[in-house]
Amino acid sequence: MTGLCTDLYEIRMAASYLRRGMTAPATFSLFARKLPRERGFLVAAGLADCLDFLERLHFGADELAYLGDVVHLPHGDLAALGNMRFTGDVWAVPEGRVVFAGQPFLEVTAPLPQAQLVETALLNFVTFQSSVAAKAARCRLAAPQADLVDFAARRTHGLEAARAVARASAITGFTGTSYVAAAREFGLQAVGTMAHSYIEAFPDESTAFRAFADDFPDATVFLVDTYDTLHGVCTAIEVAQDLPVGSQIGIRLDSGDLGDLAVQARRLLDDAGLTSARIMASGGFDEHALAELAEAPIDLFGVGTRMGVSADAPSLDSAYKLVEYD
């Protein structure tokens, strides 16, 4: 990222400060003015991206040329911006901590032009990721006994958002993500099973399950609701019983009355001697849906869209205010 990752008025203000020698230390505070109606707290996230941005802040030659040609900044302003690097200090709440309205997520103390220029990026990182982290934390609190996995990538608002969601959810206790790029970047567990299309591509469900078990013997989780859920569970049991002793299998439920189906599936698995088989569920979960399934024998939930876009509180009234200037 470069110095162009900002709003134009930040560049104009920074250039004006530089022209006038207004480079004394300034402190800006980034905070939420108020909590969304649906939130009793927020969770600090986005700090890592903020620090990475500050460490790499610069204007390249082509970017300075753009500012000269399109924004019409004079040569002196361009030279000053070209020499700019972030030299300030950042105080911040550690990621994963609970934060309330009016409490700073972070404060930046730096020469005024630097501290001003970074406003847009810092607000972007902190506001979005802290909103998602708060939603993920509510999901985590609603299902304390189960593993939660981020399934949001396909419906987040862009792949950069998917990356941020994977990390923000991990901060709050999610155990993995379906988004492979984020799993690699952040050292998270990559989690994935199969889709209905995989099963439909084969002549029948049993053939699909056997093919998948042959190809991925160490990650065999069968999606059992493509045709008839309980029949799918029985098919998964038949395939599992033909696998080598010690093989670990699981099933995934993606539709229907998940609580009731999980109870029936657990009974079928246990009666077949597959007491270690895990039951996974997916399908539009948020903290309210998870709370309704708290007593169901479900070991892992894939949590997607509603968490990944913070559906009930998609925006946060945040500010980056000048609080001290010498």
C-alpha positions in Angstrom: 0.0 0.0 0.0 1.1 3.5 -0.7 0.3 7.1 0.3 -2.5 7.1 -2.4 -4.5 4.8 -0.2 -6.3 7.8 1.3 -8.9 10.4 0.6 -7.8 13.4 -1.5 -8.4 15.9 1.2 -5.9 14.2 3.5 -3.2 14.7 0.8 -4.2 18.4 0.3 -4.1 19.0 4.1 -0.8 17.3 4.5 0.7 19.3 1.6 -0.6 22.5 3.1 0.9 21.7 6.5 4.2 20.9 4.9 4.2 24.2 3.0 3.7 26.1 6.2 6.2 24.2 8.3 3.4 22.8 10.5 5.3 19.6 11.4 5.1 19.6 15.2 3.9 16.4 16.8 0.1 15.9 16.7 -2.0 13.2 18.4 -5.1 11.7 16.8 -7.5 9.4 18.6 -9.5 6.7 16.7 -12.7 5.6 18.5 -16.3 4.6 18.0 -18.6 7.5 18.8 -21.4 5.1 19.7 -22.2 1.4 19.6 -24.6 0.1 17.1 -28.0 -0.7 18.6 -27.3 -4.4 18.2 -24.0 -4.3 20.1 -23.1 -4.1 23.7 -19.4 -4.1 22.9 -16.8 -4.1 20.2 -13.6 -6.2 19.8 -10.4 -4.5 18.8 -9.1 -5.8 15.4 -7.2 -4.4 12.4 -4.2 -3.2 14.3 -1.8 -5.5 12.4 -2.9 -4.0 9.0 -2.6 -0.5 10.5 1.0 -1.1 11.6 1.9 -2.7 8.3 0.5 0.3 6.4 2.4 2.8 8.5 5.7 0.9 8.1 5.3 0.9 4.3 3.9 4.4 3.9 5.5 6.2 0.9 4.8 7.8 -2.5 6.5 6.2 -5.5 7.7 8.2 -8.5 4.7 7.3 -10.6 2.3 8.2 -7.8 3.9 11.6 -7.4 3.7 12.2 -11.1 -0.1 11.4 -10.9 -0.5 13.9 -8.1 1.3 16.5 -10.2 -0.6 15.9 -13.4 -4.1 15.2 -12.1 -4.2 16.8 -8.7 -1.9 19.7 -9.8 0.3 19.7 -6.7 3.4 21.9 -7.3 6.9 20.5 -7.4 7.7 21.6 -3.9 4.7 19.7 -2.4 5.6 16.6 -4.5 9.2 16.6 -3.2 8.0 16.9 0.4 5.5 14.1 0.0 8.1 12.0 -1.7 10.4 12.2 1.3 7.6 11.4 3.7 7.9 8.3 5.9 5.9 7.5 9.0 8.1 8.4 12.0 5.6 8.5 14.8 4.3 6.3 17.6 1.1 4.3 18.0 -0.6 3.4 21.2 -3.3 0.7 20.7 -5.6 -1.6 22.5 -4.3 -5.2 21.8 -6.4 -7.0 19.3 -9.0 -9.2 20.8 -9.8 -6.9 23.7 -13.3 -5.6 24.3 -13.7 -1.9 23.5 -16.7 0.4 24.2 -17.9 3.7 22.7 -15.6 6.6 23.3 -12.7 4.3 24.2 -9.8 4.7 21.8 -8.8 1.7 19.6 -5.6 3.5 19.0 -3.9 6.9 19.1 -1.3 8.1 16.7 1.4 10.7 17.6 3.5 11.9 14.7 4.4 15.1 12.8 1.0 16.6 11.8 1.2 15.9 8.1 2.0 12.2 8.7 -0.7 11.8 11.3 -3.3 13.5 9.1 -2.4 11.5 5.9 -3.0 8.1 7.5 -6.6 8.7 8.7 -8.5 7.0 5.9 -6.5 3.8 6.0 -6.6 3.5 9.8 -10.3 4.1 10.0 -10.9 1.5 7.2 -8.9 -1.2 8.8 -10.1 -0.7 12.4 -13.8 0.0 11.7 -14.5 -3.0 9.5 -12.4 -5.5 11.3 -13.6 -4.5 14.7 -17.2 -4.7 13.6 -16.6 -8.2 12.2 -14.7 -9.3 15.3 -17.6 -8.2 17.5 -20.0 -10.2 15.5 -17.7 -13.2 15.6 -17.3 -12.9 19.3 -21.1 -12.9 19.8 -21.1 -16.2 17.7 -18.4 -17.6 19.9 -20.2 -16.8 23.1 -23.4 -18.3 21.7 -21.7 -21.7 21.0 -19.0 -22.1 23.6 -18.7 -25.9 23.3 -18.4 -26.2 19.5 -15.7 -25.3 17.0 -16.5 -22.4 14.8 -15.0 -22.0 11.3 -15.2 -18.9 9.0 -17.2 -19.8 5.9 -17.7 -16.2 4.7 -15.3 -15.8 1.8 -17.7 -16.3 -1.0 -20.1 -13.6 0.2 -17.9 -10.9 1.8 -17.6 -7.6 0.0 -14.5 -8.5 -1.9 -11.6 -10.8 -1.4 -9.6 -8.3 0.7 -12.6 -8.3 3.1 -12.6 -12.1 3.1 -8.9 -12.0 4.2 -9.8 -9.5 7.0 -12.8 -11.6 8.1 -10.7 -14.8 8.4 -8.2 -13.0 10.7 -10.8 -11.1 12.7 -12.8 -14.2 13.4 -9.6 -16.1 14.4 -8.9 -13.3 16.9 -12.1 -14.1 18.7 -11.6 -17.9 18.8 -12.7 -19.3 15.5 -10.6 -22.4 14.8 -10.2 -22.2 11.1 -11.3 -20.7 7.8 -12.4 -22.0 4.4 -10.5 -19.2 2.6 -7.2 -20.8 1.7 -5.2 -17.6 1.0 -6.0 -16.3 4.5 -5.2 -19.7 6.1 -1.8 -19.6 4.4 -1.0 -16.0 5.3 -2.1 -16.1 8.9 -1.2 -19.7 9.8 -4.8 -20.7 10.3 -6.3 -24.2 9.8 -7.9 -24.5 6.3 -11.2 -26.3 6.5 -13.3 -27.6 3.7 -15.5 -30.6 2.8 -17.5 -30.9 -0.4 -20.4 -29.2 -2.2 -23.7 -30.6 -3.4 -22.4 -30.2 -7.0 -19.6 -32.7 -6.2 -22.1 -35.4 -5.3 -24.4 -34.6 -8.2 -21.5 -35.0 -10.6 -21.4 -38.7 -9.7 -23.9 -41.4 -10.6 -25.0 -41.7 -7.0 -24.3 -40.5 -3.5 -22.4 -43.7 -2.5 -20.0 -43.4 -5.5 -19.3 -39.8 -4.7 -18.6 -40.5 -1.0 -16.3 -43.4 -1.9 -14.4 -41.3 -4.4 -13.9 -38.5 -1.9 -12.8 -41.0 0.8 -10.3 -42.5 -1.6 -8.9 -39.1 -2.5 -8.9 -37.5 0.9 -8.6 -40.2 3.5 -7.4 -37.9 6.2 -10.2 -35.3 5.6 -13.3 -37.3 5.0 -16.4 -35.3 5.8 -19.5 -36.3 3.9 -22.2 -33.7 3.0 -25.3 -35.8 3.6 -28.3 -33.7 2.6 -28.0 -33.6 -1.2 -31.0 -35.9 -1.6 -32.3 -37.2 1.7 -30.4 -36.4 4.9 -30.9 -39.5 7.0 -30.4 -41.7 3.9 -27.2 -39.8 3.3 -26.1 -40.4 6.9 -26.7 -44.2 6.3 -24.7 -44.0 3.1 -21.8 -42.3 4.9 -21.9 -45.0 7.6 -21.7 -47.7 4.9 -18.7 -46.1 3.3 -17.0 -45.4 6.6 -17.3 -49.0 7.6 -15.3 -50.0 4.6 -12.4 -47.6 5.4 -9.3 -48.7 7.1 -9.5 -49.1 10.9 -8.8 -45.8 12.6 -10.0 -43.6 9.8 -11.7 -40.4 11.1 -14.8 -39.4 9.4 -17.5 -36.7 9.8 -20.7 -35.6 8.3 -22.0 -32.1 7.4 -25.6 -31.0 7.6 -26.6 -28.0 5.5 -30.4 -27.8 5.4 -33.5 -28.8 7.2 -34.2 -28.9 11.0 -30.6 -29.0 12.0 -31.2 -29.7 15.6 -33.5 -32.7 15.1 -31.4 -34.0 12.2 -28.2 -33.8 14.3 -29.9 -35.8 17.1 -31.0 -38.5 14.7 -27.6 -38.5 12.9 -25.7 -38.8 16.1 -27.9 -41.8 17.1 -27.2 -43.5 13.8 -23.5 -42.9 13.9 -23.2 -44.1 17.5 -25.3 -47.3 16.8 -22.9 -48.0 14.0 -19.9 -47.8 16.3 -18.8 -44.4 14.9 -18.8 -42.6 18.2 -15.8 -40.4 17.2 -17.4 -39.2 14.0 -18.0 -35.5 14.1 -21.1 -33.7 13.0 -20.7 -30.4 11.3 -23.4 -27.9 10.3 -23.6 -24.9 8.0 -26.3 -22.7 6.7 -26.7 -19.0 7.5 -25.7 -19.0 11.1 -25.4 -16.0 13.4 -25.3 -15.8 17.2 -29.1 -16.2 17.5 -29.2 -19.3 15.3 -26.2 -20.8 17.1 -27.9 -20.2 20.5 -31.0 -22.1 19.4 -28.7 -25.1 18.5 -26.6 -24.9 21.7 -28.0 -28.3 23.0 -27.8 -30.1 19.6 -25.0 -32.7 19.2 -23.1 -30.6 16.7 -19.4 -30.4 17.0 -18.5 -27.7 14.4 -20.4 -24.9 12.8 -19.4 -23.2 9.5 -20.4 -19.5 10.0 -20.6 -17.4 6.9 -22.4 -14.4 5.5 -24.0 -12.9 8.5 -20.7 -12.9 10.4 -18.6 -11.9 7.4 -20.6 -8.8 6.6 -21.6 -8.0 10.2 -25.2 -8.2 8.8 -27.1 -6.6 11.6 -24.5 -3.8 12.2 -22.6 -3.4 8.9 -21.4 0.1 9.7 -19.7 1.8 12.7 -19.9 5.4 13.6 -16.2 5.9 14.2 -13.9 9.0 14.2 -10.3 10.0 14.0 -10.0 13.2 16.0 -7.1 15.6 16.6 -6.7 15.6 20.4 -3.4 17.3 20.8 -1.1 19.6 18.7 1.9 21.5 19.9 
